Amino acid sequence: MSTDHEQQAAAAERELADMEERSDRVGEHIEEARKDWEAKVADPAVPGAGGDPERAEAGGRHPETAYPAKGSSENVSEPDPADNDRGADDTPPPEDNPAA
């Protein structure tokens, strides 16, 4: 075997060892995530993890909307119509506007 081929073989072996090490680390991360998920499923205090979507929905608003507006209540002009679990404006259109 020539020196060039020996260098290429050594580089390939190093790359293979590196890939195997990374694969092992990914496997460990997957196993940690699986154990974490199984613990959450077993914990009744974690809504939604146990397959009870109605309880998860009963949890209320999305986390990003769960905080009150900054400032006093006089500064808030009107409630956000999209402040619901779907994040969509479900306010009925005004009845006096036939185009709506």
WOCORZI-V355614 format. One record per residue. N is the residue number from 1. SS is DSSP state (2 for helix, 1 for strand, 0 for the rest). PSI is psi in radians with two decimals (999 if undefined). OMEGA is omega as a letter, one per 20 degrees, with the letter a starting at -180 (* if undefined). Layout:
N_SS_PSI_OMEGA, N_SS_PSI_OMEGA
//
This chain:
1_0_2.40_a, 2_0_2.89_a, 3_2_-0.68_r, 4_2_-0.77_r, 5_2_-0.65_r, 6_2_-0.69_r, 7_2_-0.73_r, 8_2_-0.69_r, 9_2_-0.74_r, 10_2_-0.72_r, 11_2_-0.71_r, 12_2_-0.69_r, 13_2_-0.69_r, 14_2_-0.73_r, 15_2_-0.72_r, 16_2_-0.78_r, 17_2_-0.71_r, 18_2_-0.75_r, 19_2_-0.68_r, 20_2_-0.70_r, 21_2_-0.77_r, 22_2_-0.66_r, 23_2_-0.73_r, 24_2_-0.75_r, 25_2_-0.71_r, 26_2_-0.73_r, 27_2_-0.69_r, 28_2_-0.73_r, 29_2_-0.71_r, 30_2_-0.76_a, 31_2_-0.71_r, 32_2_-0.76_r, 33_2_-0.70_r, 34_2_-0.79_r, 35_2_-0.71_r, 36_2_-0.79_a, 37_2_-0.77_a, 38_2_-0.63_r, 39_2_-0.67_r, 40_2_-0.68_r, 41_2_-0.65_a, 42_2_-0.26_a, 43_0_1.96_a, 44_0_-0.22_r, 45_0_-0.12_r, 46_0_1.73_a, 47_0_2.42_r, 48_0_-0.52_a, 49_0_-0.50_a, 50_0_0.19_r, 51_0_0.43_r, 52_0_1.39_a, 53_2_-0.50_r, 54_2_-0.65_r, 55_2_-0.64_r, 56_2_-0.73_r, 57_2_-0.58_r, 58_2_-0.26_r, 59_0_-0.29_r, 60_0_-2.46_a, 61_0_2.85_r, 62_0_2.58_a, 63_2_-0.65_a, 64_2_-0.27_r, 65_2_0.09_a, 66_0_-0.02_a, 67_0_2.46_a, 68_0_2.77_r, 69_0_2.60_r, 70_0_2.56_r, 71_0_-3.11_a, 72_0_2.90_a, 73_2_-0.38_r, 74_2_-0.43_a, 75_2_-0.30_r, 76_0_2.00_a, 77_0_-0.81_r, 78_0_2.79_a, 79_0_2.63_r, 80_0_2.09_a, 81_0_-0.32_r, 82_0_0.19_a, 83_0_1.25_r, 84_0_3.09_a, 85_0_-0.40_a, 86_0_-0.31_a, 87_0_0.35_a, 88_0_2.57_r, 89_0_1.91_r, 90_0_0.44_r, 91_0_2.26_r, 92_0_2.58_r, 93_0_2.67_r, 94_0_2.46_a, 95_0_-0.39_a, 96_0_0.00_a, 97_0_1.76_a, 98_0_-0.33_a, 99_0_-0.32_a, 100_0_999_*
//
